Amino acid sequence: MKIKQIRNATLIVTYAGKKFLIDPMLAEKGTYPPFPGTHNQHLNNPLVELPVSMEEILDVDAVIVTHIHLDHFDPVAMEIIPKNMKMFAQNEDEANQMKEAGFNNVEVLKEEGTLFGDITLTKTPAKHYSDDSIIELFHQLSTADEACGVVFSHADKKTLYVMGDTVWYDELKSVFAKYSPEVVVVNAGNAQFVDGRYLIMSKDDLFEAVKVAPNAQFVATHMEGVNHLMVSRKDLREYAVEKQFSDKLLIPADGETCEF
């Protein structure tokens, strides 16, 4: 298994002989305005350029979009990804949006598992907000289920859990208990509104996950890529040392590959 950090939440996962592009945000640096109501309103998104060629990014077998927010599936990705590419969406609403954009090989991930060759992709729950008042904002964005995670499983491979855009909450304990993932990808940049409400895992949230799965290896992503991310790689590295779990955490730089 290989996990290549591209930029922000965009990854290339090589698993059981297949390559998956996860949450592609493919625009050039500074293409989009900052997210409204969030920190760093002087910074346009994305904050950095892609570290690898578009040819490498598109050399995959399938694309998984955990949810259709700009920083996970942007207009450039919609335009540049081949329309016959195998696409996995979190629900029918987002699958239909992909089809309207011209994609003709779209499948909805299922909670009971979706087969892709001999790999099982299982949709898992995610809570993309720390406060219920954020839900209405997502409804305005026409996002039905906010976000999801995905478990990758195969008879002969380690189980991988890509948690997606979520905060830590009790229901995630059941995901860890059911699948016992050996590798866990965490969106750990702690995206925030200026009032402190947050959208993805904080440092403390990540520590809760580590305590639930002490034998797993964690990989931190969704960091330093868009304006409202408030935890840097340096911040998280120092926190992991303080809390004594740095041996369980990898924090890849853009363009870096982790191998398991």
C-alpha positions, 0 to 999 in steps of 0.5 A: 500500500502506498499513500502519496500526498498530493496537496490539501486532501488530494491523495493517490492511494495505491492499494491491491494493484489499483490506483485511486485518486482521492478528492481531487482539487486540481486548480493552480495556486490562488485560483479561488477566493478564500472561504467566506466567514473563515480565517486568512481572508487575504489568502486565495485558494489553493495556497500552494501549487501542485507538486507533481504533473497532471499526467501523474495525477490522472494516471489512476484506475478510479477517483473517489470523491468523499463529498463535493466541496470545492477543496475536494472536487473543484471545477478544474478536476471536473473539467480535466478528469477523463469523462470515462474515468471510474468515479465513486460518489458518496450518494445519489445526489452527488453522483447525479452532479457528476453525471451532469458534468459529463462523467459516464462511469459513476457509482455510489459507494455503499455502507454494505460495501462496493466491489472494485475488482477484488477490493471492497470500498465501504462508505463510512459515516462522517460528521463534517461540523462541530456545531449543528448550526453549520448544517444549514450552511451545507444545505445551502451548498446542496450537499446531502450528507455533508461528507463520508469516509471510505474503508479499503479492504482486501483479503491479502492486504492491510485495511485502510480507513480514509476518514474524510472530512469529519470531526471526532464523535462517538459513532466513529468508535464503531467504525474502528471496532468493526474494521480494525484498520491498520492504516488510517488517513486523517484530515487533520488541518482543523478548518475553522470559521472565525467564531471557532466552529470547526469542520475537520479534526483538531489535534485533540480529535486526532489524539482521540482516534489514536487512543481508540486504535493504538496499533494503527499507523496514522497519516495526516493530510488536508493541511496547509492547502486552503485558507481556513486550515488552522493546524500546520504540519509543524503544529501537529508534529509538536503536539504528537511529541507532547502527547507521545504518539509521534511514532504512530503518526506520519505527516507527509509533505506535498509530493511525498509517499508513505509506504506500508 
